[in-house]
């Protein structure tokens, strides 16, 4: 029984560590995407248009990151 608890604790620790890494990567990716839009169109269009473009870009990025996370879970389950 103690070995089972030790194994479950190790797996949970590894899962939490992986989730933290994925969150850091996702947030930094969204930041870089929004900054790239700001650098490309900032000053060329109005602030409202720039904010709208940043929001659209971030929504597309969130959808792509969500799909990649879904794909990872499907591959781990052995479906794909």
N, C-alpha and C positions, 0 to 999 in steps of 0.2 A: 504494500500500500504506500509506504513512504516514497518508493521509487516512482510510482505513478504520479504522486503529487509533485515530486521534483521535476518529472518530465513535463507535466502540464504547466507548471510555473515557468519552465524554460521556454516552452512553446508560446505562452502568453507574452513573455518578455520580448521574444523575437518578433511576434506579431505587432506589439505596441511600437517597437523600434522601427519596424518597417512602415507602419502607418505614419509615424512622425516624419520619416524621410520623405514619403510620398507627399505629405502636406507641405513640407518646406519646398519641394520641387514645384508643386502645383502653384503655390503662392508666388514664388519667384518668377515662374513662367508668366503668370498673369501680369505681374508688375512690369516685366520686360516688354510684353506685348503692348501694354498701355503706354509705356514710355516711348516705344517705337512709333506708335501712332502720333503721340504728342510731338515728337521730333520731325516726323514727316509733314504733318499738316498744321502744326502750331504756327500762328502768325499768318498763314495763308487763308484760313477760313475763320469765321466767327467762333467765339468761345462755345456757343451752344452747339454748333456743328461739330466742333472738336470733341466736346463731351459726348455727343451722340455717337460719333465714330469710336471713341474709346469704349463706350458701353457695349456697342455691337461687337467690337473685337473681343472684349472680355467674355461676352456671352458665347461667342463661337468657341473661344478657348476653353470655357467651362464645359461646353458640350463635348469637345474633343477629349479633354482630360477625363470626363465622366465615362465616355466610351472606352477609353484605354483602361480605366479602373474596372469597368464591367468585363472587359476582355480578359484581364488578368484573373479575375475571380472565376470566369468560365473555364479558363485553361487550367487553373488549379483544381477545379472540380473534375477535370478530365472530360468535359463536354466537347471541347474543340481539340 
